[in-house]
Structures are given as structure tokens and as C-alpha cells.
């Protein structure tokens, strides 16, 4: 009876996982056919049907081929490592990436993985036979055929030296400081991601290729117990923070930016240069997030803007009086040359002679706005006080071409105002709207040079961007223009004033962050047709330059709001000058979070800057009639 009881209890005893001998590969070796394994081009992790077998056999070779008597992996004899790799190639196809073995990334990745498995094996032996020995456990030289009794005795002796005990104590302290312990199996994050992807496919039966879960989900799942609780109180706090940030992201109040994503923000610590948290083996901060941007010349964007505004206001009153006098004198001289008196308002005849009446039938407001211009342009000119509009109307004097050299774009050579030219490029006669923003881009280019941040910003010509509602040939030309600028200029941010259906928005493309920003003074999102064209052009550049196939993120900050229907162009101009002056290249949601309207003083400053730049570039000595005839 006693004997039967003992037998029964022995048979019910849970049997632990034994040594991995990989005997099933013997059949493969006898057949002479090698197993094919593919490798991820960045992490060099094995993938495909034989990936698990490959990793298991490499782990077995690391344990069996490399001496456990060495303290560090770097001390293991190179011949033992080479034998291990040679045995691996007897069963699997292992490609050679670089002719120099020391520079071969795949070879180095395999050795690194083998080293981890070798260290893990020694830790297992120490834990089972030194820290927590059991009398009924088979000795290692019986359990593992590749460990000899003499080798084991030497290893056992090395575990009782003062040096090892000190090293062991430091390791225990390091483990104790880990407040976020995970519960991953030997498959690691790779196996966890496979499990999560299978679950997504099961939930969404219609989607056989669901997108991979974000890394914060993997991080949380790796630290969850079967009952849904977390491995520590600190981990529960971080998990709750992650959930909160996900909600903020959906509302737009938090925008993940590259390395500053949801997991980094929740943990409160930046990524280090080694393995990235929450993803599989081999992912480094560079190959996962891309190379970091050069540090910006500012530390706190909000503070920088505040200081800039204070400085501008302090200097504004001092300089404005002198600049205004110079500006008025220059404008009066120009207006006199056009036939206008200093004290008298323009007469009907003068308006007829100077305004572009021949193309005033149907065009957008000349204030660079989103409202339709008055039907009677002559009355509007008499009553309007907009210096930008009035200056252009008076200077043009029925001329159809102004030979002003624009500097912001190599594709734009002159300040074109010809109806014939614009009808070939645009829908309708919207030339004055585009001309105002064209010239402003040149002013921004000059400002970026003055502030020594021209390496950060490029300015795209608004005429080249008016392609969304055009025929396919114009759309292709517009997308090609964007791709050429992104490829040739190599800037951090590309500022693109964009007009759609009479409303101006500012599009900002940031290739290194894979982000496109839309600043709109009415808080509208960019129309889907225009968004698609910008996205497609941007995607081609991302793939060709960075090999980035990730979906581009669109951001819609809550910028300053126009109180009327005819000032959106000025809000684009104001946003551009703020970005360039303060060197803003990120944190868009934080910086542009002001619902107030532009003040009269700010509008005056924008008009004054534009008119000053215009008069600096304008050459009244040119015979425009001759220029028209030649054109």
C-alpha cells in the first residue's frame, strides 16, 4: 500500500523542462538540406517558419560549445565561438552581410544573442544548484551531457569565492531596484507581440493584417498577471498614466512626438542608448525612432515666445516712430510717381487707371483673406484702409508684370502678376492673394538668415501648392515640386502657405519627425483632397530618404482665431513669423494654444513689414510696358 502511494505521488510530480538537445535537427542534417531563415534588416532577429528552431539551437550551441568557467562572454575563446557558428551553419542558411566578420551586423547580433543565452544558463545553474539546491535534483554532469564532472566542480567552487559573492550581491540589488518587473517567457516581446497580433486578428475577423500594437500596450501586457493586476504598485501607476495619455491623444491635448511618445511620458524618463523599452530584442533607440534631431537653439518654446513678445513690444515703440516716418516717405514718393496726391483721395479716373480692373470680375479678397472680394472693386479701394491692398493696386497701374526677384524659392524667379500667366497656373484670377504670400515667403527667408536659423526652415511657393483642384497634370507637378523641395533643401521644417476655396492655412512638413502640422485660423482641418496630396508627396520622400513606411501623423493645433471672414492670410503670416523668430520645430500643440485674435497693432506690424519688403524689392525705374510686350 505504501509502495503504491509512493508510486502514485511520484507519477503526479510535475516534470520540469529538460535540457534542449535539438535531436530533431538530426534528420535535417542527414537529408543534406539546410533550413532557410530570414532576418529583420534592423534588429537582425530571425523570422519565418524556422525562427524558433533557429534560436533554440543557437541557445543550445552557446551552452554546449562555450566554457562555463569563463567569467564574461568576452573571455570565451574565439575558437569556441567560431565552432558554434560553424555548427549553426550546418543546419541553417546564415547569410554573410559584410566580408569583414567583425563588421558583419548579423554575425555580431548572433554572437550577442548567444552570449545572453550563455549567461542565462550559468545563472540558471547557480540558482538551481547553489542558491536553491534540492537533493532530488540530478547533478548537471548527469543532466547535461556536455558538462563534465571535473568542469562542474570547478564551476561550483567559483560560485563560493568572495569575488563572485560580491558580484552576486550587486546583481541582486540591481534586480531589487527594478520597480517594473515583467512576466515574459523565454520568447520575450517577440512572442508577446505574436500573441497580441493573433488576438487582434481573432477580434477583427475582417482584418487579416492588423497594425502592430503600440509599444505602450506591449509594455503593459508584459507586466500583467493572469487576473489583470500588475506586478507592482509602481507599474499600476504607470499603466493608469498611459491610459490617461491615450485619452488625451485622442482629444488632441497630447501629441506623441518620436521618442517623446506615450510610454516615455508615462514613465517620466527618457530612452537610453541601449535596448528600447517595450519592444523586442535588437531594437535600439536609433533604429526604432530614427536619429535624433540636432538640439534646437531654444530650451523652453513657450518661455522663448514670451520673451520674444516682450522684447518686440519693448522695441516696437522706440523703433516704430522712425520706421513709420521712413515708410510713409517712401510710400508717398512711390504714390506720387504713380500720379497720386499726398492729401487727396484717389479719384475715379485715377482708380480706373491704376487698379487691375480688367481682371477684377471674380477673384478672392486682396487682403490675403478667406472672404470674396467686393463686386465693385473701385468702391472697395476708396473705402478700404488696408495698406497692403492699396499699395499693390496703386503700384500696379494696370501693368501686368512686376520684375521683382523673389529669393525664397529657386523655382520662383519673379513676382508674376500677369493674368495670362496666372490663368495657366490657377483656377480663376486670384493672383493678388498669392502674390502677397509669395512676397511674405521671401521676407521669411530673409528673416531666417538674420536670425541664423536658415538651416531649420524652408518656404514653399504658394502658387506651386495650388494644385488640389486642378487637372491630374497640375497635381503631379505640384506633388513633384514638394518632393523636389524636400529632397534638395534638407531642412527640419518646410512652411507651405496653402489656399483652398478662398481660405488660407499654413502647412508645416517635418520629415525627421514624420509629422505634418496644419495651422488654421478657423480651426478647420485641411480638406481631404488636399490632405491626400500633401500626404502622398510627403510619403514618397519619407520612404526614399529614411526608408520610413510608418503612417504620417497630422497635427491640428488650436492656433489664434480670426474674428471675421477676411483676415486668414494675415494669421498665416503671423504664424510664420512666430515660428521663424522663435525657431519652433516641435511641441506644436503646446506653442499654438492661444484662441485670441490678432490685435490692431499686430496687424499693422504685419502690413508694415510686408510693404517695407515690397518697396525694398520694387524697382520703379523699369519700363513695365516694355516688359509686358517682351513677356
LINJO-V471917 format. One record per residue. PSI is psi in whole degrees, 0 to 359 (none if undefined). OMEGA is omega as a letter, one per 30 degrees, with the letter a starting at -180 (none if undefined). Layout:
PSI OMEGA
PSI OMEGA
This chain:
314 l
319 a
319 a
326 l
315 l
317 a
318 a
315 a
326 l
321 a
333 a
351 a
130 a
129 a
128 a
170 l
126 a
187 a
139 l
111 a
344 l
43 a
338 a
341 l
348 l
321 l
323 l
317 a
321 a
330 a
339 a
3 l
127 a
146 l
138 a
134 l
134 l
159 a
141 l
132 a
345 l
312 a
340 a
26 l
140 l
143 l
168 l
186 a
328 a
14 a
316 a
318 l
320 l
311 a
322 l
318 a
322 l
321 l
318 l
317 l
322 l
321 l
320 a
334 a
337 a
134 a
133 l
358 a
347 l
144 a
320 a
155 l
326 a
341 l
348 l
137 a
136 a
330 l
325 l
321 l
318 a
322 l
321 l
313 a
324 l
317 l
323 l
320 a
351 l
345 a
336 a
153 l
111 a
107 a
155 l
119 a
324 a
140 a
333 l
114 a
324 a
340 a
4 a
113 a
327 l
316 l
316 l
324 l
320 l
319 l
323 l
316 l
318 l
321 l
320 l
318 l
324 l
315 l
320 l
324 l
317 l
323 l
320 l
315 l
319 a
317 a
318 a
334 a
350 l
303 a
322 a
65 a
151 l
137 a
326 a
4 a
133 l
140 l
153 a
324 a
350 l
320 a
323 a
119 a
336 a
357 l
119 l
154 a
319 l
320 l
319 a
319 l
321 l
319 l
316 a
320 l
324 a
339 l
350 a
10 l
153 l
323 a
316 a
322 l
322 l
316 l
320 a
321 l
320 l
321 l
320 l
321 l
322 l
318 l
321 a
332 l
353 l
103 a
356 a
63 a
141 l
172 a
30 a
147 l
188 a
347 l
344 l
203 a
332 l
313 l
321 l
317 l
322 l
318 l
316 a
323 l
320 l
321 l
321 l
319 l
325 l
321 l
316 a
80 a
337 a
344 a
104 a
347 l
67 a
158 l
146 l
146 l
146 l
159 a
335 l
329 l
320 l
321 l
315 l
314 a
325 a
345 a
16 l
139 l
167 a
330 a
2 l
348 l
170 a
163 a
345 l
162 l
321 l
322 l
323 l
321 l
315 l
319 l
318 l
322 l
321 l
314 l
321 l
318 a
327 l
318 l
319 l
324 l
318 l
328 l
344 a
1 a
345 l
132 a
111 l
135 a
98 l
240 a
337 l
63 a
191 a
317 a
317 l
317 a
321 a
319 l
332 l
8 l
141 a
159 l
141 l
177 a
354 a
225 a
139 a
139 a
141 l
9 l
176 a
180 a
144 l
349 l
115 l
168 a
333 a
311 a
347 l
314 a
344 a
170 a
144 a
148 l
154 l
146 a
136 a
158 a
14 l
157 l
310 l
111 a
315 a
315 l
321 l
316 l
320 l
316 l
321 l
316 a
318 l
318 a
316 a
316 a
323 a
321 a
342 a
309 a
326 a
317 a
335 a
323 a
313 a
315 a
323 a
320 l
316 l
319 a
314 a
319 l
315 a
317 a
319 l
319 l
318 l
319 a
325 l
320 l
339 l
359 l
18 a
146 l
155 a
325 a
337 a
147 l
158 a
135 l
167 l
318 a
319 l
320 l
317 l
325 a
336 a
337 a
150 a
63 a
335 a
343 l
23 a
15 a
320 a
91 l
165 a
166 a
143 a
8 l
14 a
56 a
182 l
11 l
154 l
140 a
152 l
149 a
323 l
96 a
329 a
320 l
320 l
321 a
323 l
322 a
337 a
145 l
9 a
110 a
329 l
312 l
311 a
321 a
314 l
316 a
321 a
325 a
324 a
316 l
50 l
9 l
149 a
7 a
128 l
117 a
61 l
126 a
122 l
142 a
349 a
347 a
125 a
340 l
343 a
116 a
321 a
161 l
87 a
135 l
13 a
127 l
322 l
318 l
315 a
327 l
332 l
334 a
327 a
169 l
121 a
189 a
78 a
30 a
325 a
321 l
309 a
323 a
321 l
313 a
329 l
309 a
326 l
325 l
321 l
320 l
319 l
322 l
316 l
320 l
321 l
327 l
319 a
323 a
4 l
38 l
30 l
344 l
351 a
327 a
144 l
154 a
119 a
142 a
124 a
331 l
322 a
341 a
357 l
72 a
354 a
326 a
14 a
172 l
167 a
322 a
321 l
323 l
316 l
319 l
320 l
315 l
321 l
323 l
314 l
314 a
320 l
318 l
316 l
321 a
319 a
329 a
330 l
56 l
169 l
319 a
140 l
116 a
124 a
99 l
129 a
126 l
128 l
120 l
44 l
10 a
130 a
137 l
157 l
119 l
130 a
117 a
126 a
89 a
319 a
335 l
355 a
46 a
141 l
130 a
139 l
116 l
120 a
129 a
354 l
4 a
36 l
149 l
155 a
138 l
146 a
322 a
315 l
320 l
318 a
319 a
316 l
316 a
316 a
317 l
319 l
322 a
320 l
317 l
317 a
318 a
318 a
325 a
315 a
354 a
26 a
116 l
4 a
151 a
134 l
137 l
130 l
135 a
138 a
80 l
158 l
83 a
182 a
144 a
131 l
137 a
358 a
192 a
19 a
26 a
12 a
327 l
322 l
327 l
324 l
316 l
318 l
317 l
321 l
317 a
326 l
318 a
313 a
318 a
322 a
5 l
48 a
122 l
357 l
188 a
41 a
321 a
330 a
318 a
311 a
82 a
52 a
114 a
1 a
159 l
161 l
142 l
164 l
325 l
319 l
320 l
319 l
319 a
319 l
315 l
320 a
318 l
317 a
311 a
322 l
315 l
320 l
312 a
333 l
326 a
335 a
135 a
99 a
353 a
346 a
138 l
102 a
331 l
318 l
320 l
321 l
317 a
320 l
325 a
none none
